[in-house]
Amino acid sequence: MKRVDLMMNVNTRGTYLTSKACIPYLKKSKIAHILNLSPPLNLNPLWFKQHCAYTIAKYGMSMCVLGMAEEFKGEIAVNALWPKTAIHTAAMDMLGGSGIESQCRKVDIIADAAYSIFKKPKSFTGNFIIDENILREEGVKNFDVYAIKPGHPLLPDFFLDEHPDTIIKKVESRGAVPELKEEKPQPPPKPRSGAVEETFRIVKDSLTDDVVQATQAIYQFELSGEDGGTWFLDLKSKGGNVGYGEPSHQADVVMSMSTDDFVKMFSGKLKPTMAFMSGKLKIKGNMALAIKLEKLMNQMNARL
């Protein structure tokens, strides 16, 4: 709840409080604007199911736009700006891991879009603006200048699903997020030699008594796809153990995902946080112990 409260305080309450403090001064200006970095209000349940608290916190900012634009119409322009694609920030590095920047745009596109909004009169209010859309209206045609890696496919940002079928195909083709459809569970195939088995072999070779002592948890992996099935990582028994099948004792954490995403996650190509938020990874059990596993994976990335 501390994290929930923090998100609400920074996003919704922070927006409301800052606006409240500035409104008396903005009313004296001839070109008064409030611009919230918040998304269009989209009630597709997809955007709530994996991160309900975050969505509520961001939508609270968007609701401030709706209310204040109407309340201060003619005095202060109040609008929202949101990116069409992922923007390369420290947050994206944290969530997406190494290489994510090639699928992002520079922050410059947000700055240019904001400037386009601030140039407009106070009558331009109550709008939910997408960065690329307003710049196209301004006559911008070359958006490669905003790309970290021009020509590389870009990640669509959260909360936008005007063309979900197109986004699904793009996302699936490069294993990115957000995921826009539920995958039907597949029956676990028999184990075979491959990337998953090799990953577990390397994990087993990396185990030490210190790692086991520091973790004290049993993890069970329900993997769909080639080399899938049920696997376990026992970090409670002396020396630790890994293998195919269910662990000898009840698992503290059960993780469900595809074999491809499992390998990417352990090799550092897919951050567990990003996998969880996008629906690629489902977790049951002790979340604190799940976070411990993420720290352990970070230590193993070089070998995997």
N, C-alpha and C positions, 0 to 999 in steps of 0.2 A: 504493500500500500504506500510505502514511502516513495517508490518509483512512480506510482500512479499519481500521487499528490504532486510530485515534482513536475510531471508532464502537464497536469492541469494548471499548476501555478505558472509555469513558463509560457505555455501556449495560450489557453483561454483567459485565465486571470491576468496574465501579463499584458495581453493585448487590451483587455478591458481597462485595466488600471492605467496603462500608458496613455490610452486614448482619453480617459477621464482627466488626466493631468494636463494634457495638451489642448483639449478642446477650447477652453477660455481664450487661449492665445491664437489658436487657429481661426476662431470666429472673427478676429481683427484683421485677418489676411485677405487679400483679394484673390489669392491663388491657393487656398488651403486644400491640402490633400492628406488623406490617411491611406496607406497602402499596406495591406496584410499579405504576408506570404502564406496563403492558405488555399486549399483546393475548392473546386466547384462542389456543391453538395450533391453527392451521388449516393443514393440509398440502396445500391446493389449490395446485398449481404456479403458478397465476396470481400469487400473492403473492411468488413467488421470481424470476420470469423477468426482471423489469426492475430489481430492486434486491435481489439475492441477499444481499449483505453486510449491508445494513440489516436485512433480515428476520431473518437469523441473529442479529444483535446484539440485536434486540428479543425474539426467541424465547428467547434465552439468559436474559433477565430472567424470562420466563414459566416457564422450566424451573427457575429458582431458587425460584419459588413452589411448584411441584410438590414439589421435594426438601425444602425447608425446612419446608413445612407438615407434611409427614409426620415429618420428623426432630424437630421441636419441638412436636408435637401435645400439647395440654394445658398447654403453657408459653407459647407465643407464637402468635398468630394471624398467618398469612401469606396474603395475598390479592393479586389483581391487579385493577386498574381500567382500563377503556378506554372511550373515547367512542363513542356510536352514530353521531354526525355529526361533521363537521369542527368544530374549535374555533378561534376566531380568536386566533391568536398571531403573533408576529413571523415564525415559520417559514412559516405559511400566507401571509402577505403576500409573503414571498420567493418561494415556490413558485407561488402562484396569481395574483399580480399585482393590479392595481387592480380593485376591485369584488368581490373574492373574499369580503370580510367579510360581504356580504349573504347568502351561502350558508352561514354559520357560526353557531355558538352561542357565547355568552360563556363564559369560564372558570368562571363561577359554578356552572355545572351540575356541573363536576368537583369543586369544593369541597364542594357540598352532598352529592354522592354519597359523597365520602370521609368526611364527617362521619357519614353514615348507617352506613358500615362500622365506623368507630371506636366507635360506640355499642353495637355487638354484642359478645357475650361471646367469650372466646378459643376457644370450641368452633366458632365460625364461621371456618373456615380452609380453605385449598386451593381457593378459589373464583376463577373468572374472571368478573368482574362488569362489566356494561355500565351506564353511568351512568343512562340513561333507565329501564332495567328496575328497578333497585333503588329509584329515586325513585317509580316507579309503585307498587311494593310499599309504599312509605311513605305512599301516598295522594295524591301529587302528580298533578294532572290537567291543569293549565295549563302547557304547556311553552313557550308564546309568550314568557313572561317571560325565558327564557334566550336567545331569538333576537336576533341583532344587528338583523335586519329582520323583525319578526313577520309571518307569512303567506307569506314568500318560501320557495321550495323549498330544502331543505338538502342539502349534499353528504354522502353516506354516507362513513364513515371507512374507512381501509384495514383489511384482514384480516377483515372481516365480510361474509359472503355467504350468510346464512341464506335469503335470498329473491333469488337472483341475477337471475331474470327480471324482477322488479319493479325492481331497482336498475338493470339495463341500460336499461330503458325510461326511467327518470327521468334517468339520466346522459345518454343520447343526446338526450333532449328539450331539454337545456340546454347540451350541449357541455361537460360538466364531467368530472371524474375521480373515482374510478378507472374505467378501461375494463375491462369484464368479458367481452369476447369478442374473438376474432380476426376481423379483417375480411379477406375474400377480396380479393386484388389485382385491380384493374380495369384493363382495357387503356387506355392513355393516349389521351384524345380529342385532336382537333386543336385548336390554339390559337385563341382567339377574343378579341375585346375583352371586358374584364371586370375584376373586382377584382384578379386576379393580374397581368394586364398593366399595370394602373394602378399596382400596388404596385412592380413592377419599373421602371416609368417614373420613379417618385419616387425609388427607390433609385439609379437611374442619374444623376438630376439631383443627387443628394447626394454623389456620388463626387468625391474630390479626390486629388491626388497624395499628400498626406499620409496619407489613409486607406489607399490602396493600399500605400504604403511601410510603414505600421504593421502591416498585416494579412498580406500576402504569402501568399495562399492562393486556390485555385480551389474554388468550391462548386457542386455539382450537385444539383438538386432534382427528385425524382421525385414528381410530384403526381397524385393521383387525384381525379376529379370534374370539374366544369365548369371550363373554362380550364386544365385540367391538362396532363399530358405532362411532357416533360423540359425544364427551364430551367437556366440557369447564371448564376453571378455570379463574374466573373473579377477578382480583386483582386491579380493579379500583373503583368498588362500595364500599360503606362504609361497613367495616367488611369482605368484600370479599364473593365470592359465587362459588360453583361448581355444576355441574349437567350434566345430559344426554341431548343431543341435542345441537343446536347452541346457542351461547350467544346472549343476547338481543341487544348488540352493536357489530359492526364489530371487529373481532379479530385482534390484532397486530401481532400475530405469529400463524401460522398453522403448526402443527407437525404431520407427518404421519408415522406410525410404527405398528408393531404387538402388540397385547395385552400382550403377554409374555415379549417382550422387554420393553414395557411400565412399567410393574410391576418391572422388573429387574432394570430399570433406576431409578425409584423413591425409590427403596429400597437400592440403592447404589451398586448393583451387576453388573451394566453395566454403564460405564461412558458415558454421552451424547456425549462427544467429540469422543470417540471410535465408538459409534453407528453411528454418523454422517459420520465419515471418511470411515466406512465400508459399508455405504449405507443402514444400518438398519433403520436409522432415516433420514427423509427428512424434511427440514425446509423451509417455505415460510414466508416472512415478515421481521420484524426488528430483525437482528441478535444480536444487543446489548441487546435487551429485552430477547432474547433466552438465552443469557449468564447469565442474571439476574436470570432466572428460575433455571439454574444449581446451582447457589449459594444457592437458596432457598431449592432445593432438598438436598443439603449437610447438611442443618440444620435439615431436617426432617428424615434423614436416620435412626437415632436411633429409632424413633417410627415406621418406616415402615419395 
